[in-house]
């Protein structure tokens, strides 16, 4: 079941308009998350909204937005006043211009959304806008209001729909000069570059997200499973970094190391271990609560792990 739309409105290119819906293209709901607990009781920690001076809890209906002018002095702004300054982009994504993909600095990228026609009407107009962007091999730039803020949005065709990526404003991007100014000017020799290029060629490939495993998430799953099985958790020895004394020798050794990796599969007696795959979500690798902890079965759903699981309260 597709998630609920984050935004509904209209997509407009000059006089061509169609109703569209915008959906999040990414999700972190399958990642392991933790609650904060009271160590003494095992109870969850609850956060309250309290008056900073009196310490009294404040109900939601009495909470308003305020901008701090000076220490302790605020300008209150009501929801009605915010609604009064609503922009056209609150309900319409107006395409302002078309740019090349390479023109967009990656520092300005925030997050992607899927955009599709909303309802049964407007599919023709949507197809015209989508195919025009694809034919021109450009990125369409527009504006949209999400979470009470106007954002720049870059639109690109994907399959039968569009991907809209929110972009930052210039004032949100820090200048690189304050970080890079103190980097020393170093003359790299041709021999060093040749060796480095050789390493790059040995590691060359095509980007495939399916090859990558979230090792920290996997380690969290292993930790939880081991604690549920009653195992004693012992700290592991951390790898130590080595200082590079002879850069040229380090490059030569790196070339040999990468060459060894490429030759290893042909000499191996057995196939390399495949990384864990969690097509339906990492949480499905968690152990269910079973009567026999020595032979647990994998749950079919992440929620199966939670059934019957409770934090044991301290006596």
C-alpha positions as CSV (number, residue, x, y, z in Angstrom):
1,X,0.0,0.0,0.0
2,X,1.5,3.3,-1.1
3,X,2.1,5.9,1.6
4,X,-0.2,8.9,2.0
5,X,0.6,11.9,-0.2
6,X,2.7,14.7,1.5
7,X,1.2,17.3,-0.7
8,X,-1.6,17.7,-3.3
9,X,-2.0,20.5,-5.7
10,X,-1.3,21.4,-9.3
11,X,1.7,21.2,-11.6
12,X,1.8,24.1,-14.1
13,X,3.9,24.8,-17.2
14,X,2.8,28.1,-18.5
15,X,-0.9,27.5,-19.3
16,X,-0.7,23.7,-19.1
17,X,-2.0,22.5,-15.7
18,X,-2.7,19.2,-14.1
19,X,-3.6,18.0,-10.6
20,X,-0.7,16.1,-9.0
21,X,0.2,14.4,-5.7
22,X,3.7,14.3,-4.1
23,X,4.9,11.2,-2.2
24,X,8.2,10.6,-0.2
25,X,10.6,8.6,-2.3
26,X,12.7,7.4,0.7
27,X,11.9,5.9,4.1
28,X,13.9,5.1,7.3
29,X,11.0,3.3,9.0
30,X,12.7,-0.1,8.7
31,X,15.8,1.1,10.6
32,X,16.4,0.0,14.2
33,X,15.2,2.7,16.6
34,X,15.5,3.0,20.4
35,X,13.3,4.3,23.2
36,X,14.8,6.1,26.2
37,X,14.1,4.3,29.5
38,X,14.4,4.9,33.1
39,X,17.2,2.6,34.2
40,X,15.7,2.2,37.7
41,X,12.1,1.2,36.6
42,X,12.4,0.2,33.0
43,X,9.7,2.7,32.1
44,X,9.8,4.8,28.9
45,X,10.8,8.4,29.3
46,X,8.0,10.9,28.4
47,X,8.6,14.5,27.3
48,X,6.3,17.2,28.4
49,X,5.9,20.8,27.1
50,X,6.4,23.0,30.2
51,X,6.6,26.7,30.8
52,X,10.3,27.5,31.1
53,X,9.8,29.8,34.1
54,X,6.9,28.2,36.1
55,X,7.7,24.6,35.2
56,X,3.9,24.0,34.7
57,X,2.8,21.8,31.8
58,X,1.2,23.8,28.9
59,X,-1.7,22.3,26.9
60,X,-1.3,22.4,23.1
61,X,-4.1,24.9,22.6
62,X,-2.2,27.5,24.6
63,X,1.0,27.1,22.6
64,X,1.7,29.7,19.9
65,X,4.7,30.4,17.7
66,X,7.1,33.2,18.6
67,X,10.2,34.8,17.1
68,X,12.8,35.9,19.7
69,X,13.9,39.5,19.1
70,X,16.1,39.8,22.1
71,X,16.7,37.6,25.1
72,X,13.2,36.9,26.6
73,X,11.4,39.2,24.1
74,X,9.2,37.5,21.5
75,X,6.9,38.5,18.6
76,X,3.9,36.1,18.6
77,X,2.7,34.9,15.3
78,X,-0.7,33.1,15.0
79,X,-1.7,30.3,12.6
80,X,-4.2,32.7,11.0
81,X,-1.5,35.2,10.3
82,X,0.7,32.6,8.7
83,X,-2.2,31.5,6.5
84,X,-2.6,35.1,5.3
85,X,0.9,35.1,3.8
86,X,0.2,31.8,2.0
87,X,2.0,31.7,-1.4
88,X,0.8,30.5,-4.7
89,X,3.3,27.6,-4.4
90,X,1.1,26.4,-1.4
91,X,-1.2,24.8,-4.0
92,X,0.7,25.0,-7.3
93,X,4.2,23.9,-8.5
94,X,4.9,26.5,-11.1
95,X,7.8,25.6,-13.4
96,X,10.0,28.7,-13.7
97,X,12.9,27.5,-15.8
98,X,14.8,24.6,-17.3
99,X,18.5,23.9,-16.5
100,X,21.1,21.2,-17.2
101,X,21.7,18.5,-14.6
102,X,25.3,19.4,-14.3
103,X,24.3,23.0,-13.3
104,X,22.9,21.8,-9.9
105,X,25.5,21.7,-7.2
106,X,25.0,18.5,-5.2
107,X,25.3,20.5,-2.0
108,X,21.9,21.9,-2.7
109,X,20.1,18.6,-2.9
110,X,17.9,17.7,0.1
111,X,15.5,14.8,-0.5
112,X,13.5,13.2,-3.4
113,X,9.7,12.8,-3.9
114,X,7.7,10.9,-6.4
115,X,5.1,13.0,-8.3
116,X,2.1,11.5,-10.2
117,X,-1.3,12.6,-11.4
118,X,-3.9,13.0,-8.7
119,X,-7.1,11.3,-9.7
120,X,-8.3,10.3,-13.2
121,X,-8.1,13.7,-14.9
122,X,-5.0,15.5,-16.1
123,X,-3.0,12.5,-17.3
124,X,-2.7,14.0,-20.7
125,X,-1.3,17.3,-19.4
126,X,1.0,15.5,-17.0
127,X,2.4,13.4,-19.9
128,X,3.0,16.5,-22.0
129,X,5.0,18.1,-19.2
130,X,6.9,14.9,-18.4
131,X,7.8,14.1,-21.9
132,X,8.8,17.7,-22.7
133,X,11.3,17.6,-19.8
134,X,12.6,14.2,-21.0
135,X,12.8,15.3,-24.7
136,X,14.8,18.4,-23.8
137,X,17.1,16.4,-21.4
138,X,16.7,19.2,-18.9
139,X,15.7,19.6,-15.2
140,X,12.6,21.7,-14.5
141,X,12.9,24.1,-11.6
142,X,9.8,25.2,-9.6
143,X,8.6,26.1,-6.2
144,X,6.5,24.2,-3.6
145,X,5.4,24.8,0.0
146,X,6.0,21.8,2.3
147,X,6.0,21.9,6.1
148,X,5.0,25.6,6.0
149,X,8.1,26.5,4.1
150,X,8.6,27.3,0.4
151,X,11.2,25.1,-1.3
152,X,12.9,25.1,-4.7
153,X,12.1,21.8,-6.4
154,X,13.9,20.1,-9.3
155,X,11.7,17.9,-11.5
156,X,13.0,15.0,-13.6
157,X,11.2,12.2,-15.5
158,X,11.3,8.7,-14.1
159,X,9.5,5.9,-15.8
160,X,5.9,7.1,-16.1
161,X,6.2,9.7,-13.4
162,X,8.4,12.5,-12.1
163,X,11.0,12.7,-9.3
164,X,11.0,16.1,-7.5
165,X,14.1,16.8,-5.5
166,X,13.9,19.6,-2.9
167,X,16.8,22.1,-3.1
168,X,18.4,24.3,-0.5
169,X,18.6,28.1,-0.8
170,X,22.1,29.7,-1.1
171,X,22.0,31.0,2.5
172,X,21.6,27.4,3.7
173,X,24.9,26.3,2.1
174,X,28.2,27.1,3.8
175,X,31.1,28.4,1.9
176,X,33.9,25.9,1.3
177,X,36.6,28.6,1.7
178,X,36.5,28.6,5.5
179,X,37.3,24.9,5.5
180,X,39.7,24.6,2.5
181,X,41.8,27.7,2.9
182,X,44.3,26.0,5.2
183,X,44.9,23.0,3.0
184,X,48.5,23.0,1.9
185,X,49.4,23.3,-1.8
186,X,51.1,20.0,-2.6
187,X,52.7,19.0,-5.9
188,X,51.9,15.4,-6.6
189,X,54.4,13.6,-8.8
190,X,53.5,11.8,-12.0
191,X,54.6,8.4,-10.6
192,X,52.2,8.8,-7.7
193,X,49.3,9.8,-9.9
194,X,50.0,6.8,-12.2
195,X,49.9,4.4,-9.3
196,X,46.8,6.1,-7.9
197,X,45.1,5.8,-11.3
198,X,46.0,2.1,-11.4
199,X,44.2,1.6,-8.1
200,X,41.2,3.5,-9.3
201,X,41.0,1.3,-12.5
202,X,41.2,-1.8,-10.3
203,X,38.3,-0.6,-8.3
204,X,36.2,0.7,-11.2
205,X,32.6,-0.5,-11.5
206,X,29.0,0.7,-11.9
207,X,27.0,2.1,-9.0
208,X,24.6,-0.6,-7.8
209,X,22.8,0.2,-4.5
210,X,21.9,-3.5,-4.1
211,X,25.6,-4.3,-3.4
212,X,25.8,-2.2,-0.3
213,X,25.0,-3.4,3.2
214,X,24.3,-1.1,6.2
215,X,27.0,-2.7,8.4
216,X,26.0,-0.6,11.5
217,X,22.3,-1.6,11.2
218,X,23.4,-5.3,10.8
219,X,25.6,-5.0,13.9
220,X,22.6,-3.5,15.9
221,X,20.5,-6.5,14.8
222,X,23.2,-8.9,15.9
223,X,23.5,-7.1,19.2
224,X,19.8,-7.3,20.0
225,X,19.6,-10.9,19.0
226,X,22.6,-11.8,21.2
227,X,21.1,-10.0,24.2
228,X,17.7,-11.7,23.7
229,X,19.5,-15.0,23.6
230,X,21.2,-14.2,26.9
231,X,24.7,-14.0,25.6
232,X,27.4,-11.9,27.3
233,X,28.4,-8.9,25.2
234,X,32.1,-8.4,25.2
235,X,33.8,-5.4,23.5
236,X,35.6,-6.1,20.3
237,X,39.1,-4.9,19.5
238,X,39.0,-1.9,17.2
239,X,41.3,-1.7,14.2
240,X,44.2,0.7,14.6
241,X,45.1,3.3,12.0
242,X,48.6,3.4,10.6
243,X,50.6,6.5,9.9
244,X,51.8,6.7,6.3
245,X,55.5,7.2,6.4
246,X,56.4,6.5,2.7
247,X,53.5,7.5,0.5
248,X,55.0,6.0,-2.6
249,X,55.5,2.6,-0.9
250,X,51.9,2.8,0.4
251,X,50.6,3.3,-3.2
252,X,52.7,0.4,-4.5
253,X,51.4,-1.9,-1.7
254,X,47.8,-0.8,-2.4
255,X,48.2,-1.8,-6.1
256,X,49.4,-5.2,-5.0
257,X,46.6,-5.5,-2.5
258,X,43.8,-4.7,-5.0
259,X,45.4,-7.1,-7.6
260,X,45.2,-9.8,-4.9
261,X,41.5,-9.1,-4.3
262,X,40.8,-9.5,-8.0
263,X,42.6,-12.8,-8.2
264,X,41.1,-14.3,-5.0
265,X,37.7,-15.5,-6.4
266,X,39.4,-17.6,-9.0
267,X,41.5,-19.4,-6.4
268,X,38.9,-19.8,-3.8
269,X,37.7,-23.3,-3.0
270,X,34.2,-22.1,-2.1
271,X,32.1,-19.2,-3.2
272,X,32.4,-16.0,-1.2
273,X,29.8,-15.4,1.5
274,X,27.0,-13.3,0.2
275,X,26.0,-10.2,2.2
276,X,22.7,-10.3,4.1
277,X,19.8,-9.2,2.1
278,X,16.7,-7.7,3.6
279,X,14.4,-7.1,0.7
280,X,11.4,-6.5,3.0
281,X,13.3,-4.6,5.6
282,X,16.2,-4.9,8.0
283,X,14.0,-5.5,11.0
284,X,12.9,-8.9,9.6
285,X,16.3,-10.2,10.6
286,X,15.5,-9.8,14.2
287,X,14.9,-13.0,16.2
288,X,11.3,-13.7,17.2
289,X,10.6,-14.6,20.8
290,X,10.7,-18.4,20.7
291,X,10.5,-21.1,23.4
292,X,13.7,-22.7,22.1
293,X,16.3,-19.9,21.7
294,X,18.8,-22.3,20.1
295,X,16.7,-22.6,16.9
296,X,14.9,-19.4,16.2
297,X,12.9,-18.8,13.1
298,X,12.9,-15.6,11.1
299,X,9.7,-13.6,11.5
300,X,7.7,-13.0,8.3
301,X,7.0,-9.4,9.4
302,X,9.0,-6.9,11.5
303,X,6.0,-6.7,13.9
304,X,6.4,-10.4,14.7
305,X,9.5,-9.5,16.6
306,X,7.6,-7.2,18.9
307,X,4.8,-9.7,19.8
308,X,5.2,-10.8,23.4
309,X,8.4,-8.8,23.9
310,X,8.4,-6.5,26.9
311,X,11.2,-4.9,28.8
312,X,11.6,-6.6,32.1
313,X,11.1,-4.1,34.9
314,X,13.7,-3.8,37.7
315,X,12.4,-5.0,41.0
